[in-house]
Amino acid sequence: MGQKTHPFGLRVGITEAHKSRWYAPKALYGELLVEDYKIRQFVDKRLNRTPPFAAVSDIHIERTREELKVIVKTARPGLVIGPKGAEVDRLQQELEYMTGRKVSINIIEIKNPDLDAQLVAEGVAEQLKKRSSFRRVVKMRSEATMQAGGKGVRILLAGRLGGAEMSRTLDTRLGSMPLSSLQANIDYGFAEAFTTYGAIGVKVWIYKGEYSTEVDEETQSRAAGARPRARGRH
């Protein structure tokens, strides 16, 4: 049996914040959970899968009684906002129509896309769709991550690589990757490349160093429980 835990799930509540932050009574919980899922699917499809390809890596959702707040982390904020804020207003209206609630959208810029595991995974998947040589793609992306200041990177491809008859895996590692220490700041991303001969899965782990005591305030919301905590070594 597999012994691997999900890198994000393992760290939630310890060093990672929850991606949905709200409290609901039992009767409403299921409905809101499905709504969160639909919002994420919709925003991803709207901004990532169709033009503008806005490189959205993460979507956080917060709710108060009156308002639904969607926090979008993107490497290309200009494309999400659009000329004079037209795109973001349209997205807001669509979400309000979809959910029947008052929606506000916050946009956070990802300063360094090479250090965002989800964006790296999406980038690799995109190039695999264009039939690039998978070894070259992986080598270039992992080196770019290390140059951007990553302490370690691992990229795992699985599927019919290069159109081979049997599926196989390619595992590339650079630098260190302390997966079992919760003090390590590890970003994880997953994407799929749907090629003509089948789906290829791309998993990316990026080690950015240890958590320091100060909080990376710009990416975290001020809501309770939204801040990853540095764990003291006990």
N, C-alpha and C positions, 0 to 999 in steps of 0.2 A: 504493500500500500504506500501511497505517497506520504511524505512527512513534511511537505512544505506548507508553511502558513502564508497567507496573503500579506505582503510587506506592509500594506497600509492598515489592514484590519488588525494586525498585531500591535500597531503603535497607536491606534485611536484611543484617545483619553489619556495617553501617557505623554507622547511628544507631538502627536498629530491631533488637530481639532476635527470635530465631526463636520461632514460636508453639508448636513442639513441641521439647522439649529432652531428648534421650536419645541413647544410642549403642547400636547393635545389630549383631551379626554379620550377614553377607550373607544367610544362610539365613532369619533372622527378620525382616529389614528390611521386606519387603513386607507381611508379616502385620501387623506393628505399625503400619505406615503406614495400612493399611485400617482397623485398629482405631481409630486416632486420628480418622480421617474419620467413622467410625460414631459415636464418642463425641460429636464435635462436632454431628453431625446430631441425635442423640438429645437432647442437652442443649438444643439450640436449639428443637427441637420441643416438648420437655417444659416449658421455662420461657418461651419467647417466643411460640410459636404457639398455645398453649392456656393457660387460666388456671392459675396466676397469671401475668399478662403482666409478667414481671419485668425487662424492659428490659436483657437481657444483651447486651453489645456485643462481648465477646471471651472466648475460651476458650483458655487455655494449658495444655499438657500436659507433665508431667515424669515420667520413669520412673527408678526405681532397680531393682536386681535383684528386690527383694521387692515394691516398692510402686508404684502408679500415682497420681500426684498431679494433680488437675484444679483449675486456678485459674480461677475464674469472676469476670469483671468485670461488675458490674451497678449500675444506678442505683437499684435498689430491693432492697437486701440483705434487708430484713425479709421480703419475699415469698418470697425464695429459702430463707431459713432456716425460716420458718414458725413457728407457736406452739411454744415450747419446743424449737425445733430439729427438729420432726417432719418438715418437708418435706425438709430437707437430709439427714436420716437415710434417708428413703425413696429419695431420689435416689442416695445412696451404695449402698444395697442393690441397687437396680436396675442400677447400673453394675457392681457386683461380680458380679452374676448374669450380666450381659451379657458381661463380659470374662474372668471366672474368675480375677480377680486381686484383691489387697487394694487398696482405693481410699481415698484421703483427698481431701476437697474443701476448698479454701480459697476464701473469698469476699472480694473486694476491692470497696469501694464507689467508684463514680464520683461524685465530689463535684459535678461540673458537667455534667449531661447535654447541655446546649446546646453544649458544646465537644467532644462526642464525635461524630465524623462518622457512624459506623455508626448511632447512636441517632437522629441528625437525619434520616438517610436513611430509617430505619424509620418515623419519625414522619410524614415527608412521604408515604411510600407508604401508610401507614394512612389518612391523610386523603384521599388520592386514591381509595382504595377506597370511602370514604363519599361520593364524588361532590362533594367541595368544589371550589371554583374553584381550578384549579391555579396560576394567577398569584398569587392572594392567599396561598395556602399557602406558596409558595416565598418570596414577599416577607416574610411574617411570620417564617418560620423563619430566613432569612438575617439579618434584622435582630436577631432574638433572639440569634443566635450572636455578632454584632458587639457587642451590648450585654453579653454574658457575658464579653467580653474577648478575642475573636478578632481577629487582625490582618487577616484576609482570609477570605472564604468564596466558594465557587463551587458552585452547584447546577445539575446538568444533568439535564433530563428528556427522555426519548425514547420515542415510541410514539404511540398514537392519542389525543393530548391532547384532552380535552373531547369524546371520542367521534367525532372527525373521521374522515372516510373514509380519508384518507391520513395516514400517521404523520409526525410532525415532531419537532423538538427545541426545547427552551426552555433557554437558557443564561443564568443569572443570576450576576453577579459583584459583590462588594462588597469594598473594600479591596485589598490586594496579594496576589499568589499566585506566589511565586518557585519554580516547580516544578522548575527545573533545578539549583538550588543545594542540595547535600546537607546543608548546614549548617542549612537551614530545617526546622523541626519541622512537618511537614504530616501531618495525619490524613486518611485516606481511607475512605469507606464506600460500600457499594452495597446497594441493596434493590430488590425488584420489587413492583409493585402489580398483582395479578391482577384486573383489572376485567372487567365483563361483555363489553366489546368488545375485550378483548385485554390483553396485559401491557404495563405501562409501567415502564421502567427508571429508577431514581433513583441518580445518582452525586453524592457530596458530597466536596468537598475543604475542609479547614479549616486555615488557616495560623495557628499559635499563636506565632510569633516564632522567634528563633534558638535552637538548642540552647545551653544554658549548660554550664559544665564540671561543675557538681554534678549528681548523678544523682537523678532522681525516684524515691526509694527505695520509696515505698509501693506503687507499681504494679508494681515489678519484683521478681522472685523473687531469692533470694540465689544461685541456681544459677549455675555457671560459664557465661559467655556469655549470661547473661540480662539484662545491663545494656546499654542503649544507650550508646554512647560519643560524647562530643562530639568532633567533628573539629576539630583545630587548622587554622588557615588557613596552608597552606604556600605 
